[in-house]
Amino acid sequence: MPKITFMGAGSTVFAKNVLGDSMLTPSLAQSTIALYDIDPKRLEESYLMLSAINNNLGNQAKIEKYCGVENRKDALRGANYVVNAIQVGLYEPCTVTDFEVPKKYGLRQTIADTLGIGGIFRALRTIPVMMDFAHDMEEVCPDAWFLNYTNPMAMLSGAMQRFTGIKTVGLCHSVQVCAKKLLSNVGMEYDDQIQWKIAGINHQAWLLEISKNGVDLYPEIKRRAAGITEKHDDMVRMEIMKRFGYYVTESSEHNAEYMPYFIKDKYPELIDRFNIPLDEYPRRCVNQIARWEKQRDELTKDPHLTHERTHEYASYIMEAMETNKPYKIGGNVINNGLITNLPRNACVEVPCLVDASGVTPCYIGDLPEQCAAMNRTNINVQLLTIEAAMTLKKDYIYQAAMMDPHCQSELSIDDIVSLCDDLIEAHEGWLPRYN
């Protein structure tokens, strides 16, 4: 039976979904599940919760817990699958830092976990930890698959794929729900007859095709979208579709900060016009912490706790690898010519087939040129950030920020450099020393 190691097991609700799903999957039900975290309290809460679910499913799985860096190798030893859900620096202090320091320069953000100055520094503090995981894995479980759920997805997965020997795929929810969300927005039904194709980069992949019974649905979608006059929560993506021709996978609050058009100090009316929720991620963090306080007893002290299998990719991927029954995902992998008009060393999001041989990505060819052009503005930042993390050269941090669409549309070069210096200082203890 396989061993599944969950890194960041203190993410209790997500651990419930991924590992609860695994316990409900026949080929995974008798797995050894190793929970790893550096927070003993959150680790114990997840252990109690998963033990209750396991008990109510007949105690087929073996659940172990490991706390602290000194026990990390033991958690990983002999693993077949490693699920990564860590957040280095947590909401406090690091997420707060990512938002508050840029505000001093007039730079406002919504989510700050994928691109922008917040995404850059989230990557810089996370990549070194991921490299430590990889070095341990190369020693104690070199053949394991690393299933990465942590953002910034393209930067972290790309660093693992290019600079380690660990088999890595990045996983995100946005591909799974993209077509359904778009059809819902325009009042059209989603059913099993809907066919779609998505490719690009994480959080900015493009719905290239959407059809039903061979009929292209885009003309009707765009006709209906043009008639929507009331405000709603997806106005940025609708504008992107109007201007670039294709709907993009990740939400409007995310995409508002991946482009230079929507959050602009010179045009404050755009925030209201496109219904953009500034400081959205800090709000979510505060609400999530409050929600957990209410959920804690329900999830950790209920001996009758049950679970229903979710649509998270992880258990389906592991099942496909264990049973050799193919499963299709949207995965984040190194490009290597899959999308021919994006850089080969970029981490791209494309359809992938999963079976006992692993993850096999699909060839896409050229994206529509305007879509590839937009992706490249984001890829520039991703590649330079990875370069900074792997070389520890401060100039690459500056250059990543200089190439960021949001930073370069709002700040001068001098201000960008000064902002980076302030963030490096504010991250003392969370970053390695840069030259």
Sequence and secondary structure as in RCSB ss.txt:
>XXXX:A:sequence
MPKITFMGAGSTVFAKNVLGDSMLTPSLAQSTIALYDIDPKRLEESYLMLSAINNNLGNQAKIEKYCGVENRKDA
LRGANYVVNAIQVGLYEPCTVTDFEVPKKYGLRQTIADTLGIGGIFRALRTIPVMMDFAHDMEEVCPDAWFLNYT
NPMAMLSGAMQRFTGIKTVGLCHSVQVCAKKLLSNVGMEYDDQIQWKIAGINHQAWLLEISKNGVDLYPEIKRRA
AGITEKHDDMVRMEIMKRFGYYVTESSEHNAEYMPYFIKDKYPELIDRFNIPLDEYPRRCVNQIARWEKQRDELT
KDPHLTHERTHEYASYIMEAMETNKPYKIGGNVINNGLITNLPRNACVEVPCLVDASGVTPCYIGDLPEQCAAMN
RTNINVQLLTIEAAMTLKKDYIYQAAMMDPHCQSELSIDDIVSLCDDLIEAHEGWLPRYN
>XXXX:A:secstr
  EEEEETTT HHHHHHHHHHHHTSTTTTT EEEEEES HHHHHHHHHHHHHHHHHTTS SEEEEEESGGGHHHH
HTT SEEEE   TTIIIIIIHHHHHHHHTTT   S  SSSHHHHHHHHHHHHHHHHHHHHHHHHH TT EEEE  
SSHHHHHHHHHHHSSSEEEEE SHHHHHHHHHHHHTT    TTEEEEEEEETTEEEEEEEEETTEE HHHHHHHH
HT  S  TTHHHHHHHHHHSS BSS HHHHTTTSSSSS TT THHHHHTT  TTHHHHHHHHHHHHHHHHHHHHH
S TT        HHHHHHHHHHH   EEEEEEEE TTSBTTS TTSEEEEEEEEETTEEEE   B   HHHHHHH
HHHHHHHHHHHHHHHH  HHHHHHHHHH HHHHHH  HHHHHHHHHHHHHHTTTTS    
